[in-house]
Amino acid sequence: MTLVILWLSAFSLHAGIRIGVKGGVNLANAAFDVNAVNPNRLTGFQVGPIIEFSGLTGLGLDAAVLYSESGIKFTERLTIANYDEKVSVLDIPANLKYKFSLAHILGCYLYAGPYVSFNINAQGNLKQIYNMVVTEWKSKQFGIGVNFGAGFELLKHLQIGANYQLALNDDYRNDISFINSSGKISSLAFKAKTRIWSITAAYFF
């Protein structure tokens, strides 16, 4: 416990704080809990401010507020309907970051941490009617998850990296209504979680 307190004290005294801007390209996909769809990738972008706290030991933190485009794109096998919805979200990641150098030449970093996500322009529902089957995908307004990343730093100001974002909650839900053999209306529910690969660049002032 004493060592932890000493480390935190040293970190607070010697920590460097940098503010910058981060942007990148998103490759969004979705993981479904059924095999009723053929998913496809959807391309978007992200941009926003970032702050980094770094200590003498190489360990530090970073956090950002990112306007990000993601969404869902797939073909539903039951109805042969194509869905393509791009949504804008506000992502707020907070990561534990470790920086090191390779042969004292190239600066590198690894990070991981949680994020929260707020859907800021959901268009509502993706709805199709096909042969007396009503299928409707709904996007959630709030999400949580974890992200992992790695990259390298150039000239002490520019960081180039790759990030993988893994949603822990269901970002989309599909409620399907259909008429069963007895003539009554039945329903099923399918779910999907977002998966996003990103190529990013951050510049610190």
N, C-alpha and C positions, 0 to 999 in steps of 0.2 A: 504494500500500500504506500509506503514511504517513497519507493522508487517511482511509482505512478505519479505521486504529487510532485516530485522533483522534475520528472519529465515534462509534466504539464506546465510547471512554472518556467522551465527553460524554453518550452515551445512558445509560451505567451510572450517571453522577453525577446526572443530572437526570430519570431515568425515574420515572414515577409508576406505582405498583402499586395496583390495585383488585381487590377480590374481590366477587363477586356471585352471583346465581342466575339461571338462564336456563331458559325454557320455551317451548313452541310447539306448533303443530299440524302434523303430517306428512301429506302426500299422496303415498303410495308407488305406484310403478308398476314395471314390469319391461320390459326390452328383450330380446327373444328372438332367437336366431340362426336361427330358421326361421319360416315363415309358417303354422305349424300351430295357432296359438292366437289367441284374441281377448282381449287383456289389458284389465283394468279397474283403476281406482284403488282403493286401500285407505287409509282414514283412521286415523291413530294420533296419538300425542303424544310429546313429549320434555321432559325436565326434569333439571336437575343444576347443580352449581357451575361457575362460570367465573372465570377470572383474566385480567386485562388489564395489559399493560406498555405504557406510552406514553411517547414522547420529545418533545422540543421541536420536532422537525422535522415532526411529524405521523405519522411512521412508528412502528409498534409491533408488538406481538404479542398474541395472545390464545390461550387454551387452555381446554378444558372436558372434563368427564367427564359424559356424558349418558346417562340411561336413556331409551331410545327404542323406540317401537313402530313396526314396519314389517311387511312381509310380501309375499305374492304372491296375486293374485286374477285368475282368467281362466277362459275356457271353451276346452276343448281340442276342436279341430275333428274330430279323428280319432274320438274316443270320445264326443263331445258330453257330456263330463263337466265339471262345474263344480268348480273348485278355489278354496279360500278359506282361507289359513293366515296368521294374524297371529303374528309372532314378536317377542320382546323382545331387544334388543341393547344392548350397552354401547359407545357411540361415544366415541372420544377424538380430537377434532380439534385441530390446532395451526395457527394462521393468521398470515400476515403481514397487518397491518392498517394502513390509511392513513386518517387523520381530517382533515377540512377543513370549512370553513364556507362557506355561500352568503350573500353580501352581509353577512357578519358577523352573521347572524341565526340561521340554521338550521345546526346541526352535523350533518355527514354522515360516513359512513365506507364504505370498500370493503375487502374482505378476500378472501383465497384461501389455500388450503393443503391438506395431506394429512390423512387421518384413518385410524384403524384401528378395526375393529369386531369385537366378540366376541358371538356368539350365546349367550344365557344360558338360553333355555328352548325350544330346538328340540324339537318334539313327535315328531321322527322323520321319517317319510316320508308323502307323500300318494300313496296307491296306489288304482288303479282297475283292474277287469277288465271288458273289454267285447268280446264276440264273439271270444274266444280271444286277445285282445290284452291284455297286462299292461303298464300304464304306471305309472311310479313316479317322483315328483319328490322329490329329496333337497335339504335346505337345508344350506349349508356352515356350519362353526363359526367361521370367521375370514374377515374381509374387509378390503380396503384400497381407498382411493379418494381422490378430491379433492373439495373443496367450494368454492363461490364464494358470496359474499354481499354485500349492500349494505343500507344503512338510514340512519336519522337518530337523533340523540340529543336528548332533551328534559331540561331542568333539570339537566344535567350528571350525571344518575344513571340515567335510563331510556333504553334503546336499543330501537328497534323496527326489525325488518329482515326480509328475505327471504333464504333460503338454498337453494342447489341442490346436492345431493349426487350424485356420479357414481361408481359402483363401477367399479373397474378389473379386478377378478377376477370369476369366475362365482359368484354367490350361490346359484344353484340348478342342479341337473342332473337331467335326465330320462332314465332308462334304460327303453326300450320293448322288450319281448320279444313276438315273434309267430311263428306257424307259417308258413313260406314255402311256395311251390308244390311243393317236393320233400318236404314233410312234416317238415322240420327246423326247429328253433328258431333264429330270427335275432334280432338286437338292433340298436337304434339309440340314439344319445345326443344329446339336445338340451340347450342351456344358456341361462341367463338372468342378466342383470345388473340390479341394483336402481337405480332412479332415484327420488329423493325431492325434492319441493319442500316447503319449510317456511316458515311464517310464525312469527317468533319475537319474544320480548320478554326483555330482560335488565335486571335492576336491580342497580346497583353501590352498595355501602354506603360 
